[in-house]
Amino acid sequence: MPFPVNMGDSTYTGQGKKMLKVFLVEDEAIIREGLREIIPWQQYGFTVVGDAGDGEQALPMIREARPDVLITDIRMPFMDGLALSSLVSREFPNTKIIIISGYDEFEYARQAIRIGVEQYLLKPVTKAMLIKTLNEVQAKISSEREQESYKERFRSEVQEYEQFSRRRFFEEIVTGQLSVEEIYEKADQLGIAIEAQSYRILMYSIVARHMQSGEGTAVGYPKLRREDETRGGVSVADQAAGSALQEDTAARLQDTHDGLAQFFLMYPEYLVFRWNIQTYAVLIKAGAGQMDERTAQCLDTIRMHVLPVENEVEWHVAVGRETTRLSALPACFEEVSRIYSCRHLLGDCHVLTKENTLDLMESENEESLKNVDMDRLDPSILRRFLENGQPEEIGNFVDEYISGTHDAAISRLFCQYLMLNVRFTAISFLERLGYDQKEFIDDFPTAQVAARSLTRAELKEYVRQILVRTFELRERKNRSQNKTVISQALEYIDQNYADENISLKEVAGYVNVSANYFSAVFSQEMRQTFVEYLTQKRMERAKELLRTSDLRSAEVAAEVGYRDPHYFSFVFRKTQGCAPRDYRAMSGSSVKRR
């Protein structure tokens, strides 16, 4: 009878190192049992996860167990070892195969080599010979996994740098800083396929609903710290519970963003750019007659990824107009930004278009107070804008907010109501941020303004001034928080940059924010990515060691956080323009090397 499959994914050695899983296939039961018993598998870092008497019986068990090492005989009934090895090699290319055969025939060995078998051992196999082979296989697996880890890290670093470069490129396009010729040239430098017959810009945001009204902004802002005794009368236990909920929501939100990022990476017709901490922009490229289909696919994908967290987030997508010219993208971006700013007034409308926001962006000439849309004056709309809006959206928001009052806005009584509504909402918001009224109350001169009737333009200007000042104070508080986060992060990086495993996620955890938020804030505040800063730190230290010490290049690599000296040399050459050895020679170091 076959040995029951034991899923060994959670089996570890005494040193905490994950054991390698071994599967045995041998038609002679005595030999199969002997193999299981003669080798002290765990002592050498292995665990037997199953065995079988032939290839046919073994294959489904191997598919379930996914072993790291397959040890098989050649001649067996139903399916021989070579056929099994060929199938396993195709399905699980990382599985190392050891063939044990009683036949010293060249044709068998030739087929084994072609299949990619790791070792071909002839019976009888001694215990020492098998242990030696297993140790060699283990060393090879360890080396390959280490190399794959470095490759994955390199891919991650390259991806982060490319995202930052793409964002700068997008900013330059939509702000009109680049001519069409320069757009094509820079796109080519960044490896971005920008050519298309038509274009459309979407803007979207997916942010967590607040745990309590006015408590912070989007998930990702600094979480409550357990060492704080109280904050606003909230107990440590309540803070801890709220923090745990925030972390759980933040994790699901991160999964949502990661899923969308994977989608956009799979389809080159969508170029996604991070516009600010909360907002992403998607440049859709399409051929003739394809734009509506591709836009619908993009919207459906966003909806699908939001669905699992829809009760925990607020999400909006603004759809811009189609254009056939790259030179028209700045105007298109200005229009879609205006549409996107309507999300603060149409909270329940998730997909915003020019058509469903037209009445917000065009003032109507109604004559009476009864035409005022009181829902549009709900203080919660103002609060949402103060919490999640961006300073550059203030003008559009004020236009849309006041347009809901129609000509009633020129009524002195209504002006007073509207100004007090805006004023008190702003005061309440700033107090929740921790400000004292004395710090800003003089900037809100309602009494003087309300003493006379205002034109619509004057009313808009008053509301705009209130919002501008409120945003200035909000941004000051955010900058203070961000500076604290960045200061703590830089201190941690300075102390741990030599640790090869240091990562953005680890540093974000240390400063108590989400990785997504930390990445955005770090790039915004430092004007370079986390990886760029970490690499720069490591390279400066490496250059110092090359100039002042007799350490070999491999030893310098280890000192600054690179286990693989080849990867260190690659990064050094990429960032410094020469190899470490050449840099040492050019620096004129007088230190005698060992």
VEXDREN-2710 file (C-alpha; in Angstrom, 1 decimal):
% VEXDREN-2710
k/r/px/py/pz
1/MET/0.0/0.0/0.0
2/PRO/1.3/3.5/-0.7
3/PHE/2.5/5.6/2.1
4/PRO/-0.1/8.3/3.0
5/VAL/0.8/11.8/1.7
6/ASN/2.0/14.1/4.4
7/MET/1.8/17.8/3.4
8/GLY/5.1/19.0/4.7
9/ASP/4.8/22.7/4.1
10/SER/5.0/23.6/7.8
11/THR/7.8/21.2/8.7
12/TYR/11.0/22.9/9.8
13/THR/14.4/21.8/11.1
14/GLY/15.6/22.6/14.6
15/GLN/17.2/25.8/13.2
16/GLY/13.9/27.0/11.9
17/LYS/14.9/26.2/8.3
18/LYS/12.2/24.7/6.1
19/MET/12.7/21.0/5.4
20/LEU/12.9/19.8/1.8
21/LYS/10.1/17.4/0.8
22/VAL/11.1/14.0/-0.7
23/PHE/8.8/11.6/-2.6
24/LEU/9.9/7.9/-3.1
25/VAL/8.9/5.7/-6.1
26/GLU/10.1/2.1/-6.1
27/ASP/8.2/-1.0/-7.1
28/GLU/9.9/-3.3/-4.7
29/ALA/8.4/-2.7/-1.3
30/ILE/11.4/-3.9/0.7
31/ILE/13.7/-1.4/-1.1
32/ARG/11.1/1.4/-0.7
33/GLU/10.8/0.7/3.0
34/GLY/14.6/0.4/3.3
35/LEU/15.0/3.9/1.7
36/ARG/12.6/5.4/4.2
37/GLU/14.3/3.7/7.2
38/ILE/18.0/3.8/6.3
39/ILE/18.3/7.6/6.0
40/PRO/17.8/9.9/9.0
41/TRP/15.9/12.3/6.8
42/GLN/15.2/15.0/9.3
43/GLN/18.8/15.1/10.5
44/TYR/19.8/16.1/7.0
45/GLY/16.9/18.6/6.4
46/PHE/14.5/16.4/4.6
47/THR/11.1/14.9/5.2
48/VAL/9.4/12.1/3.3
49/VAL/6.0/13.2/2.2
50/GLY/4.9/10.1/0.4
51/ASP/5.8/7.0/-1.6
52/ALA/4.3/4.8/-4.3
53/GLY/5.0/1.5/-6.1
54/ASP/4.9/2.8/-9.7
55/GLY/4.7/6.0/-11.7
56/GLU/0.9/5.9/-12.4
57/GLN/0.1/5.6/-8.7
58/ALA/2.7/8.2/-7.8
59/LEU/1.8/11.0/-10.2
60/PRO/-1.5/12.3/-8.6
61/MET/0.2/12.0/-5.1
62/ILE/3.1/14.1/-6.4
63/ARG/0.8/16.7/-7.8
64/GLU/-0.8/17.0/-4.3
65/ALA/2.5/16.9/-2.3
66/ARG/4.6/19.0/-4.7
67/PRO/7.9/17.5/-3.4
68/ASP/11.3/19.3/-3.8
69/VAL/13.0/16.0/-4.5
70/LEU/11.8/12.9/-6.4
71/ILE/13.7/9.6/-6.0
72/THR/12.5/7.0/-8.4
73/ASP/13.5/3.6/-9.9
74/ILE/13.4/3.2/-13.7
75/ARG/11.8/-0.1/-14.5
76/MET/8.3/-0.3/-12.9
77/PRO/4.9/-1.5/-14.1
78/PHE/2.2/0.7/-15.6
79/MET/4.5/3.8/-15.8
80/ASP/8.3/3.6/-15.6
81/GLY/10.6/6.1/-13.9
82/LEU/11.6/7.9/-17.1
83/ALA/8.0/8.6/-18.2
84/LEU/7.2/9.8/-14.6
85/SER/10.4/12.0/-14.5
86/SER/9.4/13.5/-17.9
87/LEU/5.9/14.4/-16.7
88/VAL/7.2/15.8/-13.3
89/SER/9.9/17.8/-15.0
90/ARG/7.4/19.5/-17.2
91/GLU/4.9/20.2/-14.5
92/PHE/7.3/21.0/-11.6
93/PRO/10.6/22.2/-13.2
94/ASN/12.0/23.1/-9.8
95/THR/11.7/19.5/-8.5
96/LYS/15.1/17.7/-8.5
97/ILE/14.9/14.1/-9.7
98/ILE/17.3/11.4/-8.6
99/ILE/17.0/8.1/-10.5
100/ILE/18.2/4.9/-8.9
101/SER/18.6/2.1/-11.4
102/GLY/19.9/-1.4/-11.6
103/TYR/20.7/-1.0/-15.3
104/ASP/24.0/0.4/-16.4
105/GLU/22.7/1.2/-19.9
106/PHE/23.8/4.2/-22.0
107/GLU/20.3/4.7/-23.5
108/TYR/18.7/5.1/-20.0
109/ALA/21.4/7.6/-18.9
110/ARG/21.0/9.5/-22.2
111/GLN/17.2/9.8/-21.7
112/ALA/17.7/10.8/-18.1
113/ILE/20.1/13.6/-19.2
114/ARG/17.6/14.8/-21.8
115/ILE/14.8/14.9/-19.2
116/GLY/16.9/16.9/-16.8
117/VAL/17.4/14.4/-14.1
118/GLU/19.8/15.6/-11.4
119/GLN/21.6/12.4/-10.5
120/TYR/21.6/8.8/-12.0
121/LEU/22.7/6.3/-9.3
122/LEU/23.3/2.6/-9.9
123/LYS/22.1/0.0/-7.5
124/PRO/23.2/-1.0/-5.0
125/VAL/23.2/2.5/-3.5
126/THR/25.0/2.8/-0.2
127/LYS/23.7/5.0/2.6
128/ALA/26.8/7.3/2.3
129/MET/26.4/7.7/-1.4
130/LEU/22.7/8.6/-1.1
131/ILE/23.4/11.1/1.7
132/LYS/26.2/12.7/-0.3
133/THR/23.8/13.0/-3.3
134/LEU/21.1/14.5/-1.1
135/ASN/23.5/17.1/0.4
136/GLU/24.5/18.1/-3.2
137/VAL/20.9/18.4/-4.2
138/GLN/20.1/20.4/-1.1
139/ALA/23.0/22.8/-1.7
140/LYS/21.8/23.3/-5.3
141/ILE/18.2/24.0/-4.3
142/SER/19.4/26.4/-1.6
143/SER/21.6/28.3/-4.1
144/GLU/18.8/28.5/-6.7
145/ARG/16.3/29.8/-4.2
146/GLU/18.7/32.4/-3.0
147/GLN/19.3/33.5/-6.6
148/GLU/15.6/33.6/-7.2
149/SER/15.2/35.7/-4.1
150/TYR/17.7/38.2/-5.4
151/LYS/16.1/38.2/-8.8
152/GLU/12.7/38.9/-7.2
153/ARG/14.1/41.7/-5.1
154/PHE/15.8/43.2/-8.2
155/ARG/12.5/42.9/-10.1
156/SER/10.7/44.6/-7.2
157/GLU/13.3/47.4/-7.0
158/VAL/13.1/48.0/-10.8
159/GLN/9.3/48.0/-10.7
160/GLU/9.3/50.6/-7.9
161/TYR/11.8/52.8/-9.7
162/GLU/9.8/52.5/-12.9
163/GLN/6.5/53.4/-11.2
164/PHE/8.1/56.6/-9.8
165/SER/9.6/57.5/-13.3
166/ARG/6.2/56.8/-14.9
167/ARG/4.5/59.1/-12.5
168/ARG/6.9/61.9/-13.3
169/PHE/6.4/61.2/-17.0
170/PHE/2.6/61.4/-16.6
171/GLU/2.8/64.6/-14.7
172/GLU/4.9/66.1/-17.4
173/ILE/2.4/65.0/-20.1
174/VAL/-0.8/66.3/-18.4
175/THR/0.7/69.5/-17.3
176/GLY/1.8/70.3/-20.9
177/GLN/5.5/70.3/-20.1
178/LEU/6.3/68.0/-23.0
179/SER/5.9/68.4/-26.7
180/VAL/4.5/65.5/-28.7
181/GLU/8.0/64.7/-29.9
182/GLU/9.4/64.8/-26.4
183/ILE/6.5/62.5/-25.2
184/TYR/7.6/59.9/-27.8
185/GLU/11.3/60.2/-26.9
186/LYS/10.7/59.9/-23.2
187/ALA/8.2/57.1/-23.6
188/ASP/10.9/55.2/-25.6
189/GLN/13.5/55.8/-22.9
190/LEU/11.1/54.4/-20.2
191/GLY/10.0/51.5/-22.4
192/ILE/6.4/52.7/-22.5
193/ALA/4.4/52.0/-25.7
194/ILE/2.6/55.3/-26.0
195/GLU/1.4/54.9/-29.6
196/ALA/-2.4/54.5/-30.2
197/GLN/-5.2/55.8/-32.4
198/SER/-7.1/57.2/-29.4
199/TYR/-6.7/57.9/-25.7
200/ARG/-8.8/58.4/-22.6
201/ILE/-7.9/59.3/-19.0
202/LEU/-9.6/57.8/-16.0
203/MET/-9.0/58.8/-12.4
204/TYR/-9.9/56.6/-9.5
205/SER/-9.6/56.4/-5.8
206/ILE/-10.4/53.6/-3.3
207/VAL/-10.1/54.8/0.3
208/ALA/-11.2/53.3/3.6
209/ARG/-14.2/54.7/5.3
210/HIS/-13.3/56.3/8.6
211/MET/-13.5/54.4/11.8
212/GLN/-15.1/57.5/13.4
213/SER/-16.0/60.8/11.8
214/GLY/-13.0/63.1/11.4
215/GLU/-10.5/60.5/12.7
216/GLY/-7.6/60.9/10.3
217/THR/-8.0/60.6/6.6
218/ALA/-7.5/57.6/4.4
219/VAL/-6.2/54.3/5.8
220/GLY/-2.5/54.5/5.7
221/TYR/-2.1/57.5/7.9
222/PRO/-0.2/56.9/11.1
223/LYS/-2.1/54.4/13.2
224/LEU/-2.8/54.9/16.9
225/ARG/0.2/53.9/19.1
226/ARG/-0.4/51.7/22.1
227/GLU/2.0/53.8/24.2
228/ASP/-0.3/56.8/24.0
229/GLU/-2.2/56.8/27.3
230/THR/-5.3/58.5/25.9
231/ARG/-6.3/60.6/22.9
232/GLY/-9.5/62.7/23.0
233/GLY/-10.8/60.6/25.9
234/VAL/-10.3/57.2/24.1
235/SER/-8.9/54.5/26.2
236/VAL/-5.8/52.5/25.3
237/ALA/-7.9/49.4/24.9
238/ASP/-10.3/51.2/22.5
239/GLN/-7.4/52.6/20.6
240/ALA/-5.9/49.2/20.3
241/ALA/-9.2/47.7/19.0
242/GLY/-9.5/50.6/16.5
243/SER/-6.0/50.1/15.4
244/ALA/-6.5/46.4/14.8
245/LEU/-9.6/47.1/12.7
246/GLN/-7.7/49.8/10.8
247/GLU/-4.8/47.3/10.1
248/ASP/-7.3/44.7/8.9
249/THR/-9.0/47.1/6.6
250/ALA/-5.7/48.4/5.4
251/ALA/-4.5/44.9/4.5
252/ARG/-7.7/44.2/2.5
253/LEU/-7.4/47.6/0.8
254/GLN/-3.8/46.8/-0.1
255/ASP/-4.9/43.5/-1.6
256/THR/-7.4/45.5/-3.7
257/HIS/-4.8/47.9/-5.0
258/ASP/-2.3/45.0/-5.6
259/GLY/-5.0/43.1/-7.6
260/LEU/-5.7/46.1/-9.8
261/ALA/-2.0/46.7/-10.3
262/GLN/-1.6/43.2/-11.5
263/PHE/-4.4/43.7/-14.0
264/PHE/-3.0/46.8/-15.4
265/LEU/0.5/45.2/-15.7
266/MET/-1.1/42.3/-17.7
267/TYR/-2.7/44.6/-20.3
268/PRO/-0.4/47.1/-22.0
269/GLU/-3.4/49.1/-23.3
270/TYR/-3.8/50.5/-19.8
271/LEU/-1.0/52.7/-18.4
272/VAL/-1.6/53.4/-14.7
273/PHE/0.1/56.2/-12.8
274/ARG/-0.1/57.3/-9.2
275/TRP/-1.3/60.9/-9.1
276/ASN/-1.2/61.5/-5.3
277/ILE/-1.5/59.5/-2.1
278/GLN/-5.1/58.5/-2.8
279/THR/-5.6/58.9/-6.5
280/TYR/-4.5/56.9/-9.5
281/ALA/-4.8/57.9/-13.2
282/VAL/-5.2/55.4/-16.0
283/LEU/-4.3/56.3/-19.6
284/ILE/-6.3/54.0/-21.8
285/LYS/-5.0/53.4/-25.3
286/ALA/-7.2/52.0/-28.1
287/GLY/-7.5/51.3/-31.8
288/ALA/-10.3/52.5/-34.0
289/GLY/-13.7/51.7/-32.4
290/GLN/-12.2/50.0/-29.3
291/MET/-12.3/52.7/-26.7
292/ASP/-15.7/52.1/-25.3
293/GLU/-15.0/48.4/-24.9
294/ARG/-11.7/49.0/-23.2
295/THR/-13.2/51.6/-20.9
296/ALA/-16.0/49.2/-19.9
297/GLN/-13.4/46.5/-19.2
298/CYS/-11.4/48.8/-17.0
299/LEU/-14.5/49.9/-15.0
300/ASP/-15.7/46.3/-14.6
301/THR/-12.3/45.3/-13.3
302/ILE/-12.3/48.1/-10.7
303/ARG/-15.8/47.2/-9.6
304/MET/-14.8/43.5/-9.3
305/HIS/-11.8/44.3/-7.1
306/VAL/-13.8/46.7/-5.0
307/LEU/-16.6/44.2/-4.4
308/PRO/-15.0/42.2/-1.6
309/VAL/-14.4/45.4/0.4
310/GLU/-17.3/47.6/-0.8
311/ASN/-18.7/48.1/2.7
312/GLU/-15.4/49.3/4.0
313/VAL/-14.4/51.7/1.3
314/GLU/-15.5/54.8/-0.6
315/TRP/-14.6/54.5/-4.3
316/HIS/-15.0/56.7/-7.3
317/VAL/-13.9/56.6/-11.0
318/ALA/-14.0/59.6/-13.3
319/VAL/-14.2/59.0/-17.0
320/GLY/-12.7/61.6/-19.3
321/ARG/-13.4/62.2/-23.0
322/GLU/-11.8/60.3/-25.8
323/THR/-9.1/62.1/-27.9
324/THR/-7.0/61.1/-30.9
325/ARG/-4.1/63.5/-30.1
326/LEU/-1.4/63.3/-27.4
327/SER/-1.3/67.1/-27.5
328/ALA/-4.9/67.2/-26.2
329/LEU/-4.2/65.2/-23.1
330/PRO/-3.5/68.2/-20.8
331/ALA/-7.0/69.6/-21.7
332/CYS/-8.5/66.1/-21.2
333/PHE/-6.9/65.8/-17.9
334/GLU/-8.2/69.2/-16.7
335/GLU/-11.7/68.1/-17.7
336/VAL/-11.5/64.7/-16.0
337/SER/-10.0/66.3/-12.9
338/ARG/-13.1/68.6/-12.8
339/ILE/-15.4/65.6/-13.2
340/TYR/-13.4/63.7/-10.5
341/SER/-13.8/66.6/-8.0
342/CYS/-17.6/66.0/-8.2
343/ARG/-17.2/62.8/-6.1
344/HIS/-17.4/65.0/-3.0
345/LEU/-21.0/66.0/-4.0
346/LEU/-22.1/62.7/-5.5
347/GLY/-20.9/60.3/-2.8
348/ASP/-23.2/57.5/-3.9
349/CYS/-22.3/57.8/-7.6
350/HIS/-19.3/55.7/-8.1
351/VAL/-18.7/56.2/-11.8
352/LEU/-18.6/59.9/-12.7
353/THR/-18.9/61.1/-16.3
354/LYS/-19.4/64.5/-18.0
355/GLU/-23.1/63.5/-18.5
356/ASN/-24.0/62.7/-14.9
357/THR/-22.1/65.6/-13.5
358/LEU/-23.2/68.2/-16.0
359/ASP/-25.8/69.8/-13.7
360/LEU/-23.1/70.3/-11.1
361/MET/-20.7/72.0/-13.4
362/GLU/-23.3/74.3/-15.1
363/SER/-25.1/76.8/-13.0
364/GLU/-28.8/77.2/-13.7
365/ASN/-30.8/80.5/-13.5
366/GLU/-33.6/79.5/-11.1
367/GLU/-35.2/82.4/-9.3
368/SER/-36.4/81.1/-6.0
369/LEU/-35.2/79.6/-2.8
370/LYS/-37.3/76.6/-3.3
371/ASN/-35.0/75.5/-6.1
372/VAL/-32.1/75.1/-3.8
373/ASP/-30.8/71.5/-3.6
374/MET/-30.5/71.2/0.2
375/ASP/-28.9/67.8/-0.1
376/ARG/-25.9/69.5/-1.8
377/LEU/-25.5/71.7/1.3
378/ASP/-25.3/68.7/3.7
379/PRO/-22.3/69.4/6.1
380/SER/-21.1/65.8/5.5
381/ILE/-20.3/66.7/1.9
382/LEU/-18.0/69.5/3.2
383/ARG/-16.5/67.1/5.8
384/ARG/-15.7/64.5/3.1
385/PHE/-14.1/67.1/1.0
386/LEU/-12.0/68.5/3.9
387/GLU/-10.9/65.0/4.7
388/ASN/-10.2/63.6/1.2
389/GLY/-10.1/66.5/-1.2
390/GLN/-6.9/67.9/-2.7
391/PRO/-5.9/71.6/-2.6
392/GLU/-6.0/71.8/-6.4
393/GLU/-9.7/70.7/-6.4
394/ILE/-10.9/73.7/-4.3
395/GLY/-11.9/75.9/-7.2
396/ASN/-13.9/73.2/-8.9
397/PHE/-15.5/72.1/-5.7
398/VAL/-16.6/75.6/-4.8
399/ASP/-18.1/76.1/-8.3
400/GLU/-20.1/72.9/-8.0
401/TYR/-21.1/73.5/-4.4
402/ILE/-22.4/77.0/-5.0
403/SER/-24.1/76.0/-8.3
404/GLY/-26.6/74.0/-6.2
405/THR/-27.9/77.1/-4.6
406/HIS/-28.9/78.8/-7.9
407/ASP/-29.8/82.4/-7.5
408/ALA/-30.8/81.9/-3.9
409/ALA/-27.2/82.5/-3.1
410/ILE/-27.7/86.3/-3.6
411/SER/-30.2/86.3/-0.8
412/ARG/-28.7/87.9/2.3
413/LEU/-30.4/85.4/4.6
414/PHE/-29.3/82.5/2.6
415/CYS/-25.7/83.8/2.3
416/GLN/-25.5/84.0/6.1
417/TYR/-26.8/80.4/6.4
418/LEU/-24.3/79.1/3.8
419/MET/-21.4/81.0/5.3
420/LEU/-22.1/79.7/8.8
421/ASN/-22.5/76.2/7.5
422/VAL/-19.1/76.3/5.8
423/ARG/-17.5/78.1/8.7
424/PHE/-18.7/75.8/11.5
425/THR/-17.9/72.7/9.4
426/ALA/-14.4/73.9/8.9
427/ILE/-14.0/74.8/12.6
428/SER/-15.3/71.4/13.7
429/PHE/-12.9/69.7/11.3
430/LEU/-9.9/71.6/12.4
431/GLU/-10.7/71.0/16.1
432/ARG/-10.8/67.3/15.4
433/LEU/-7.3/67.6/13.9
434/GLY/-6.2/69.0/17.3
435/TYR/-6.2/72.8/16.5
436/ASP/-7.4/75.4/19.0
437/GLN/-9.8/78.0/17.5
438/LYS/-7.4/80.7/18.5
439/GLU/-5.0/79.5/15.8
440/PHE/-7.4/80.1/12.9
441/ILE/-10.6/81.9/14.0
442/ASP/-9.3/85.3/12.9
443/ASP/-8.9/83.9/9.3
444/PHE/-12.7/83.4/9.1
445/PRO/-14.2/86.9/9.2
446/THR/-17.8/85.9/8.8
447/ALA/-19.4/88.7/10.9
448/GLN/-18.0/91.4/8.7
449/VAL/-18.8/89.7/5.4
450/ALA/-22.3/88.7/6.4
451/ALA/-23.3/92.2/7.2
452/ARG/-24.1/92.8/3.6
453/SER/-25.5/90.9/0.7
454/LEU/-23.0/89.1/-1.6
455/THR/-22.9/88.4/-5.2
456/ARG/-22.4/84.9/-6.3
457/ALA/-18.8/85.6/-7.1
458/GLU/-18.2/87.1/-3.7
459/LEU/-19.8/84.2/-2.0
460/LYS/-17.6/81.8/-3.9
461/GLU/-14.5/83.7/-3.0
462/TYR/-15.4/83.6/0.7
463/VAL/-16.0/79.9/0.7
464/ARG/-12.8/79.4/-1.3
465/GLN/-10.8/81.4/1.3
466/ILE/-12.3/79.3/4.1
467/LEU/-11.4/76.1/2.3
468/VAL/-7.9/77.3/1.3
469/ARG/-7.1/78.2/4.9
470/THR/-8.5/74.9/6.2
471/PHE/-6.5/72.9/3.7
472/GLU/-3.3/74.8/4.6
473/LEU/-3.8/73.9/8.3
474/ARG/-4.7/70.3/7.3
475/GLU/-1.6/70.0/5.2
476/ARG/0.5/71.5/7.9
477/LYS/-0.7/68.8/10.3
478/ASN/-0.1/66.1/7.6
479/ARG/3.4/67.4/6.9
480/SER/4.2/67.3/10.6
481/GLN/3.0/63.7/10.7
482/ASN/4.8/62.9/7.5
483/LYS/8.0/64.5/8.7
484/THR/7.8/62.3/11.9
485/VAL/7.2/59.2/9.8
486/ILE/10.1/60.0/7.4
487/SER/12.4/61.0/10.2
488/GLN/11.8/57.7/12.0
489/ALA/12.1/55.8/8.8
490/LEU/15.4/57.4/7.8
491/GLU/16.8/56.7/11.3
492/TYR/15.8/53.1/11.0
493/ILE/17.3/52.8/7.5
494/ASP/20.5/54.4/8.7
495/GLN/20.8/51.8/11.4
496/ASN/19.8/48.8/9.3
497/TYR/20.8/49.4/5.7
498/ALA/23.4/46.7/6.0
499/ASP/20.7/44.1/6.7
500/GLU/20.2/42.3/3.4
501/ASN/16.5/41.7/4.3
502/ILE/15.5/45.3/5.0
503/SER/12.4/46.1/2.9
504/LEU/9.9/48.9/2.4
505/LYS/7.3/46.8/4.1
506/GLU/9.5/46.3/7.2
507/VAL/10.3/50.0/7.5
508/ALA/6.6/50.9/7.0
509/GLY/5.8/48.5/9.9
510/TYR/8.4/50.1/12.1
511/VAL/6.9/53.6/11.6
512/ASN/3.4/52.2/12.0
513/VAL/1.9/53.0/8.6
514/SER/0.8/50.8/5.6
515/ALA/3.4/50.0/3.0
516/ASN/1.2/51.6/0.3
517/TYR/1.0/54.9/2.2
518/PHE/4.7/54.9/3.2
519/SER/5.8/54.3/-0.4
520/ALA/3.7/57.3/-1.6
521/VAL/4.8/59.6/1.3
522/PHE/8.5/58.7/1.0
523/SER/8.6/59.4/-2.7
524/GLN/6.7/62.7/-2.2
525/GLU/8.8/63.9/0.7
526/MET/12.2/62.6/-0.5
527/ARG/11.7/63.1/-4.2
528/GLN/13.1/59.6/-4.7
529/THR/11.9/56.1/-4.1
530/PHE/12.7/54.0/-1.0
531/VAL/14.9/51.7/-3.1
532/GLU/16.8/54.6/-4.6
533/TYR/17.5/56.0/-1.1
534/LEU/18.5/52.7/0.3
535/THR/20.7/51.9/-2.6
536/GLN/22.3/55.4/-2.4
537/LYS/23.0/54.8/1.3
538/ARG/24.6/51.5/0.6
539/MET/26.7/52.8/-2.3
540/GLU/28.0/55.7/-0.3
541/ARG/29.2/53.3/2.5
542/ALA/30.6/50.9/-0.1
543/LYS/32.6/53.7/-1.7
544/GLU/33.9/54.7/1.7
545/LEU/35.0/51.1/2.4
546/LEU/36.7/50.8/-1.0
547/ARG/38.6/54.0/-0.4
548/THR/39.7/53.4/3.2
549/SER/39.8/49.6/3.8
550/ASP/41.5/46.5/2.4
551/LEU/38.3/44.6/2.3
552/ARG/37.7/42.5/-0.8
553/SER/34.7/43.4/-3.0
554/ALA/32.7/40.5/-1.7
555/GLU/33.4/41.6/1.9
556/VAL/32.4/45.1/1.1
557/ALA/29.2/43.7/-0.5
558/ALA/28.4/41.8/2.8
559/GLU/29.1/45.0/4.8
560/VAL/26.5/47.0/3.0
561/GLY/23.7/44.4/2.7
562/TYR/24.4/42.3/-0.4
563/ARG/25.0/38.6/0.1
564/ASP/25.7/38.1/-3.6
565/PRO/28.9/39.9/-4.7
566/HIS/27.8/39.7/-8.3
567/TYR/24.6/41.5/-7.6
568/PHE/26.5/44.1/-5.6
569/SER/28.9/44.6/-8.5
570/PHE/25.9/45.0/-10.9
571/VAL/24.2/47.6/-8.7
572/PHE/27.5/49.4/-8.1
573/ARG/28.2/49.6/-11.8
574/LYS/24.7/50.7/-12.6
575/THR/24.7/53.5/-10.1
576/GLN/28.3/54.6/-10.1
577/GLY/29.2/54.0/-13.7
578/CYS/32.2/51.6/-13.0
579/ALA/33.0/48.4/-11.2
580/PRO/34.0/48.4/-7.5
581/ARG/37.6/47.4/-8.5
582/ASP/37.8/50.3/-10.9
583/TYR/36.5/52.7/-8.4
584/ARG/39.1/51.6/-5.9
585/ALA/41.8/52.1/-8.4
586/MET/40.5/55.5/-9.5
587/SER/40.1/56.7/-5.9
588/GLY/43.9/56.3/-5.4
589/SER/43.4/54.3/-2.2
590/SER/46.7/53.8/-0.5
591/VAL/45.4/50.9/1.6
592/LYS/47.2/47.7/0.9
593/ARG/44.8/44.9/0.1
594/ARG/45.1/41.6/1.8
END
